[in-house]
Amino acid sequence: MSDLRPLFGFLVAAVTACGPANYPDRGAVESAQGAWCDALAKMNGGAWDHLGACKAAYPTASAPYLRGMSKCLPAHKESYGDKPIDIGHLVTECREEVTVKMKVEDASFTEAIDARCERASRCEKVAVADCAAAVKRLETSQRALFYGIYNGGALHTLAGCLGGSCGTDEDAAREACYKQIGDKVLWFPN
Protein backbone atom coordinates (compact mmCIF):
# COMPACT_ATOMS: atom_id res chain seq x y z
CA MET A 1 0.00 0.00 0.00
CA SER A 2 1.44 3.38 -0.94
CA ASP A 3 2.02 6.25 1.47
CA LEU A 4 -0.87 8.74 1.16
CA ARG A 5 0.75 11.50 3.25
CA PRO A 6 2.12 13.45 0.24
CA LEU A 7 -1.32 13.40 -1.40
CA PHE A 8 -3.00 14.44 1.84
CA GLY A 9 -0.48 17.28 2.27
CA PHE A 10 -1.17 18.48 -1.28
CA LEU A 11 -4.93 18.46 -0.70
CA VAL A 12 -4.59 20.41 2.56
CA ALA A 13 -2.36 22.96 0.82
CA ALA A 14 -4.78 23.27 -2.10
CA VAL A 15 -7.79 23.83 0.15
CA THR A 16 -5.88 26.31 2.32
CA ALA A 17 -4.71 28.27 -0.72
CA CYS A 18 -8.30 28.81 -1.85
CA GLY A 19 -9.07 30.96 1.20
CA PRO A 20 -12.49 32.45 1.81
CA ALA A 21 -14.97 32.83 -1.01
CA ASN A 22 -14.78 36.05 -2.98
CA TYR A 23 -18.22 37.68 -2.98
CA PRO A 24 -19.17 40.45 -5.43
CA ASP A 25 -19.26 43.02 -2.63
CA ARG A 26 -15.75 42.22 -1.35
CA GLY A 27 -14.02 45.20 -3.02
CA ALA A 28 -16.66 47.63 -1.80
CA VAL A 29 -16.42 46.20 1.73
CA GLU A 30 -12.62 46.50 1.72
CA SER A 31 -12.86 50.12 0.55
CA ALA A 32 -15.52 50.94 3.16
CA GLN A 33 -13.39 49.22 5.82
CA GLY A 34 -10.57 51.62 4.91
CA ALA A 35 -12.93 54.57 5.45
CA TRP A 36 -14.03 53.06 8.78
CA CYS A 37 -10.41 52.77 9.89
CA ASP A 38 -9.69 56.35 8.83
CA ALA A 39 -12.70 57.50 10.87
CA LEU A 40 -11.41 55.63 13.93
CA ALA A 41 -7.96 57.14 13.41
CA LYS A 42 -9.50 60.62 13.15
CA MET A 43 -11.37 60.05 16.40
CA ASN A 44 -8.06 59.07 18.03
CA GLY A 45 -6.25 62.21 16.95
CA GLY A 46 -5.02 61.07 13.53
CA ALA A 47 -1.92 59.09 14.51
CA TRP A 48 -3.27 55.71 15.50
CA ASP A 49 -1.21 52.60 16.22
CA HIS A 50 -4.00 50.25 15.09
CA LEU A 51 -4.55 51.66 11.58
CA GLY A 52 -2.68 48.87 9.78
CA ALA A 53 -4.43 46.08 11.68
CA CYS A 54 -7.77 47.76 11.12
CA LYS A 55 -7.28 48.09 7.37
CA ALA A 56 -6.13 44.45 7.15
CA ALA A 57 -9.30 43.24 8.90
CA TYR A 58 -12.31 42.04 6.96
CA PRO A 59 -15.52 42.63 8.95
CA THR A 60 -18.92 41.04 8.45
CA ALA A 61 -20.45 44.48 7.80
CA SER A 62 -21.83 45.54 4.44
CA ALA A 63 -20.18 48.40 2.56
CA PRO A 64 -23.20 50.73 2.95
CA TYR A 65 -23.28 50.11 6.70
CA LEU A 66 -19.54 50.73 7.07
CA ARG A 67 -19.75 53.93 5.02
CA GLY A 68 -22.66 55.18 7.13
CA MET A 69 -20.91 54.35 10.39
CA SER A 70 -17.69 55.98 9.13
CA LYS A 71 -19.52 59.28 8.71
CA CYS A 72 -21.74 59.03 11.76
CA LEU A 73 -19.31 58.00 14.49
CA PRO A 74 -16.86 60.95 14.21
CA ALA A 75 -19.77 63.40 13.82
CA HIS A 76 -21.49 62.09 16.93
CA LYS A 77 -18.25 62.12 18.91
CA GLU A 78 -17.65 65.71 17.81
CA SER A 79 -21.17 66.71 18.88
CA TYR A 80 -20.33 65.77 22.48
CA GLY A 81 -17.39 68.16 22.51
CA ASP A 82 -14.97 67.53 25.34
CA LYS A 83 -17.44 65.48 27.36
CA PRO A 84 -16.27 61.90 27.92
CA ILE A 85 -18.42 59.50 25.94
CA ASP A 86 -18.41 55.71 25.78
CA ILE A 87 -17.65 54.35 22.31
CA GLY A 88 -20.36 51.70 22.78
CA HIS A 89 -22.90 54.47 23.30
CA LEU A 90 -21.75 56.20 20.10
CA VAL A 91 -21.94 52.95 18.13
CA THR A 92 -25.50 52.33 19.39
CA GLU A 93 -26.58 55.85 18.43
CA CYS A 94 -25.03 55.55 15.01
CA ARG A 95 -26.35 52.02 14.37
CA GLU A 96 -29.87 53.34 14.92
CA GLU A 97 -29.26 56.38 12.72
CA VAL A 98 -27.57 54.46 9.91
CA THR A 99 -30.06 51.57 9.75
CA VAL A 100 -32.99 53.99 9.51
CA LYS A 101 -31.33 55.70 6.53
CA MET A 102 -30.07 52.56 4.76
CA LYS A 103 -31.56 51.59 1.43
CA VAL A 104 -32.28 47.90 1.82
CA GLU A 105 -32.33 45.74 -1.31
CA ASP A 106 -34.03 42.46 -0.44
CA ALA A 107 -32.47 40.82 -3.51
CA SER A 108 -29.00 41.14 -1.98
CA PHE A 109 -29.86 38.87 0.92
CA THR A 110 -32.31 36.42 -0.64
CA GLU A 111 -30.15 33.44 0.39
CA ALA A 112 -30.38 34.41 4.08
CA ILE A 113 -34.13 35.10 3.94
CA ASP A 114 -34.73 31.81 2.16
CA ALA A 115 -32.67 29.95 4.78
CA ARG A 116 -34.52 31.67 7.64
CA CYS A 117 -37.92 30.85 6.11
CA GLU A 118 -36.97 27.26 5.26
CA ARG A 119 -35.85 26.83 8.87
CA ALA A 120 -39.13 28.33 10.13
CA SER A 121 -41.00 25.86 7.93
CA ARG A 122 -38.91 22.88 9.02
CA CYS A 123 -38.54 23.67 12.70
CA GLU A 124 -41.59 25.74 13.60
CA LYS A 125 -44.11 24.59 10.95
CA VAL A 126 -44.53 28.15 9.60
CA ALA A 127 -45.36 28.30 5.91
CA VAL A 128 -42.48 29.67 3.82
CA ALA A 129 -44.84 32.15 2.14
CA ASP A 130 -46.01 33.45 5.53
CA CYS A 131 -42.42 33.86 6.71
CA ALA A 132 -41.40 35.68 3.53
CA ALA A 133 -44.42 37.98 3.82
CA ALA A 134 -43.50 38.74 7.44
CA VAL A 135 -39.97 39.71 6.37
CA LYS A 136 -41.39 42.05 3.73
CA ARG A 137 -43.62 43.70 6.36
CA LEU A 138 -40.64 44.57 8.57
CA GLU A 139 -39.66 48.22 8.73
CA THR A 140 -36.65 49.06 6.58
CA SER A 141 -34.49 49.60 9.66
CA GLN A 142 -35.49 46.16 11.01
CA ARG A 143 -34.61 44.47 7.69
CA ALA A 144 -31.33 46.39 7.76
CA LEU A 145 -30.54 45.01 11.23
CA PHE A 146 -31.39 41.44 10.24
CA TYR A 147 -29.75 41.48 6.80
CA GLY A 148 -28.62 44.85 5.38
CA ILE A 149 -25.76 45.50 7.78
CA TYR A 150 -24.03 42.26 6.72
CA ASN A 151 -21.86 41.61 3.66
CA GLY A 152 -22.30 38.74 1.19
CA GLY A 153 -19.90 36.37 2.93
CA ALA A 154 -21.53 36.95 6.31
CA LEU A 155 -24.99 36.37 4.86
CA HIS A 156 -23.78 33.11 3.31
CA THR A 157 -22.43 32.04 6.71
CA LEU A 158 -25.77 32.99 8.28
CA ALA A 159 -27.70 30.97 5.70
CA GLY A 160 -25.48 27.96 6.33
CA CYS A 161 -26.03 28.19 10.07
CA LEU A 162 -29.78 28.61 9.68
CA GLY A 163 -29.79 25.53 7.46
CA GLY A 164 -28.61 23.43 10.40
CA SER A 165 -30.67 21.09 12.53
CA CYS A 166 -33.65 22.28 14.54
CA GLY A 167 -33.17 23.07 18.20
CA THR A 168 -35.39 22.81 21.25
CA ASP A 169 -35.29 26.62 21.53
CA GLU A 170 -35.52 28.04 18.02
CA ASP A 171 -35.16 31.64 19.17
CA ALA A 172 -31.85 30.78 20.83
CA ALA A 173 -30.72 28.79 17.77
CA ARG A 174 -31.41 31.72 15.41
CA GLU A 175 -29.78 34.13 17.84
CA ALA A 176 -26.65 31.95 17.91
CA CYS A 177 -26.48 32.08 14.10
CA TYR A 178 -26.69 35.87 14.11
CA LYS A 179 -24.12 36.07 16.92
CA GLN A 180 -21.55 34.30 14.71
CA ILE A 181 -21.61 37.18 12.26
CA GLY A 182 -22.79 39.95 14.57
CA ASP A 183 -19.70 39.92 16.75
CA LYS A 184 -17.49 40.90 13.80
CA VAL A 185 -19.58 43.64 12.15
CA LEU A 186 -17.28 46.49 13.14
CA TRP A 187 -13.56 46.20 13.80
CA PHE A 188 -12.16 47.69 17.00
CA PRO A 189 -8.77 47.09 18.60
CA ASN A 190 -8.79 44.54 21.40
QUIPE-V885035 format. One record per backbone hydrogen bond with DSSP energy under -0.5 kcal/mol. NH is the residue of the N-H (numbers start at 0). CO is the residue of the C=O. E is the energy in kcal/mol with one decimal. If there is no record, write none. Layout:
nh:NH co:CO e:E
nh:NH co:CO e:E
This chain:
nh:3 co:1 e:-0.5
nh:7 co:3 e:-2.7
nh:8 co:4 e:-2.8
nh:9 co:5 e:-2.1
nh:10 co:6 e:-2.3
nh:11 co:7 e:-2.4
nh:12 co:8 e:-2.3
nh:13 co:9 e:-2.6
nh:14 co:10 e:-2.5
nh:15 co:11 e:-2.5
nh:16 co:12 e:-2.2
nh:17 co:13 e:-1.0
nh:18 co:14 e:-0.8
nh:18 co:15 e:-0.7
nh:22 co:20 e:-0.8
nh:25 co:22 e:-2.3
nh:28 co:24 e:-2.5
nh:29 co:25 e:-2.7
nh:30 co:26 e:-2.3
nh:31 co:27 e:-2.5
nh:32 co:28 e:-2.6
nh:33 co:29 e:-1.8
nh:34 co:30 e:-1.7
nh:35 co:31 e:-2.3
nh:36 co:32 e:-2.5
nh:37 co:33 e:-2.2
nh:38 co:34 e:-2.1
nh:39 co:35 e:-2.2
nh:40 co:36 e:-2.5
nh:41 co:37 e:-2.4
nh:42 co:38 e:-2.2
nh:43 co:39 e:-1.1
nh:43 co:40 e:-0.5
nh:44 co:41 e:-1.6
nh:45 co:40 e:-3.1
nh:46 co:44 e:-1.0
nh:47 co:45 e:-0.8
nh:50 co:47 e:-1.5
nh:53 co:49 e:-2.7
nh:54 co:50 e:-2.6
nh:55 co:51 e:-1.5
nh:56 co:52 e:-0.9
nh:56 co:53 e:-0.9
nh:59 co:183 e:-2.4
nh:60 co:184 e:-0.9
nh:61 co:148 e:-2.3
nh:65 co:61 e:-2.4
nh:66 co:62 e:-2.8
nh:67 co:63 e:-2.2
nh:68 co:64 e:-2.7
nh:69 co:65 e:-2.4
nh:70 co:66 e:-1.4
nh:71 co:67 e:-2.4
nh:72 co:68 e:-2.4
nh:73 co:69 e:-0.5
nh:74 co:70 e:-1.2
nh:75 co:71 e:-2.9
nh:76 co:72 e:-2.5
nh:77 co:73 e:-2.6
nh:78 co:74 e:-1.8
nh:79 co:75 e:-0.8
nh:79 co:76 e:-1.0
nh:80 co:77 e:-1.6
nh:82 co:79 e:-1.8
nh:89 co:85 e:-1.9
nh:90 co:86 e:-2.6
nh:91 co:87 e:-2.2
nh:92 co:88 e:-2.4
nh:93 co:89 e:-2.7
nh:94 co:90 e:-3.0
nh:95 co:91 e:-2.0
nh:96 co:92 e:-2.1
nh:97 co:93 e:-3.6
nh:98 co:94 e:-2.5
nh:99 co:95 e:-1.4
nh:100 co:96 e:-1.3
nh:101 co:97 e:-1.4
nh:103 co:101 e:-0.7
nh:104 co:102 e:-0.6
nh:105 co:103 e:-0.8
nh:107 co:104 e:-1.9
nh:108 co:105 e:-1.5
nh:109 co:106 e:-1.0
nh:112 co:108 e:-2.0
nh:113 co:109 e:-3.1
nh:114 co:110 e:-2.2
nh:115 co:111 e:-2.4
nh:116 co:112 e:-2.8
nh:117 co:113 e:-2.8
nh:118 co:114 e:-2.2
nh:119 co:115 e:-2.3
nh:120 co:116 e:-2.1
nh:121 co:117 e:-2.6
nh:122 co:118 e:-3.6
nh:123 co:118 e:-0.6
nh:123 co:119 e:-1.6
nh:124 co:120 e:-0.7
nh:125 co:119 e:-1.8
nh:130 co:126 e:-2.3
nh:131 co:127 e:-2.8
nh:132 co:128 e:-2.2
nh:133 co:129 e:-2.0
nh:134 co:130 e:-2.1
nh:135 co:131 e:-2.0
nh:136 co:132 e:-1.4
nh:137 co:133 e:-0.6
nh:137 co:134 e:-1.1
nh:142 co:138 e:-2.4
nh:143 co:139 e:-2.4
nh:144 co:140 e:-1.9
nh:145 co:141 e:-2.1
nh:146 co:142 e:-2.6
nh:147 co:142 e:-1.5
nh:148 co:143 e:-2.3
nh:149 co:146 e:-1.6
nh:150 co:59 e:-2.5
nh:154 co:150 e:-2.5
nh:155 co:151 e:-2.0
nh:156 co:152 e:-2.1
nh:157 co:153 e:-2.6
nh:158 co:154 e:-2.6
nh:159 co:155 e:-2.3
nh:160 co:156 e:-2.3
nh:161 co:157 e:-2.9
nh:162 co:158 e:-1.4
nh:163 co:160 e:-1.8
nh:172 co:168 e:-2.1
nh:173 co:169 e:-2.7
nh:174 co:170 e:-2.4
nh:175 co:171 e:-2.2
nh:176 co:172 e:-1.6
nh:177 co:173 e:-2.2
nh:178 co:174 e:-2.2
nh:179 co:175 e:-1.5
nh:180 co:176 e:-0.9
nh:181 co:177 e:-2.9
nh:182 co:178 e:-1.8
nh:183 co:180 e:-1.0
nh:184 co:181 e:-1.1
